[in-house]
Amino acid sequence: MYTNHEIGKILHEATTIDDFLHIQIEILENVEGYLKQFTSDYFNFIGVFCMEAVPKLLLEMIGQMEKLASFHFLTMLFYDFEMFYKNGGALYFKNSVASIEEKLSNTVKF
């Protein structure tokens, strides 16, 4: 698990969709542990940060729509974290990540 500082550094240094997907998946796979460190506002911050990266990433994503769709879905989980957690709990995040990892297993290295 990463610290607040490490996550911030990873996000600020992320330049590709793979960089963003890696940190999103790490956090959502271990959401219960991260909830012990952070409030839901921090998850919302990650969602906003990822949303702001979309215009730059769109230029990179031509021909890689599966990754873009996965990134968008994971970003929405962060962006509206409280609702998704309240309605589905940690298991929802883990199942969502597993589904995306399976879908992208040939295109993204985890």
Residue pairs with C-beta under 8 A, 6 or more apart in sequence:
1 30
1 33
1 34
1 37
2 10
2 23
2 26
2 27
3 37
4 37
4 38
4 42
7 23
7 27
7 46
10 19
10 23
11 20
11 23
11 46
11 49
11 50
13 19
14 20
14 23
14 53
16 57
16 60
17 57
17 60
17 61
17 64
17 67
17 68
17 71
18 67
18 108
18 109
20 50
20 53
20 57
20 71
21 67
21 70
21 71
21 74
21 104
21 108
22 108
22 110
24 46
24 50
24 71
24 74
24 75
24 77
24 78
25 74
25 97
25 100
25 101
25 110
27 34
27 43
27 46
27 78
28 74
28 77
28 78
28 93
28 94
28 96
28 97
29 93
29 94
29 97
31 85
31 90
31 93
31 94
32 90
34 43
35 85
35 90
40 81
40 82
40 85
43 78
43 81
44 78
44 79
44 80
44 81
44 82
46 78
47 75
47 76
47 77
47 78
47 79
47 80
47 81
48 79
50 71
50 74
50 75
50 78
50 79
51 75
51 79
54 72
54 75
57 68
57 71
58 68
61 67
61 68
64 107
66 103
66 104
66 107
67 104
67 107
67 108
70 100
70 103
70 104
70 108
73 96
73 100
74 96
74 97
74 100
77 84
77 93
77 96
84 92
84 93
85 92
85 93
101 108
101 110
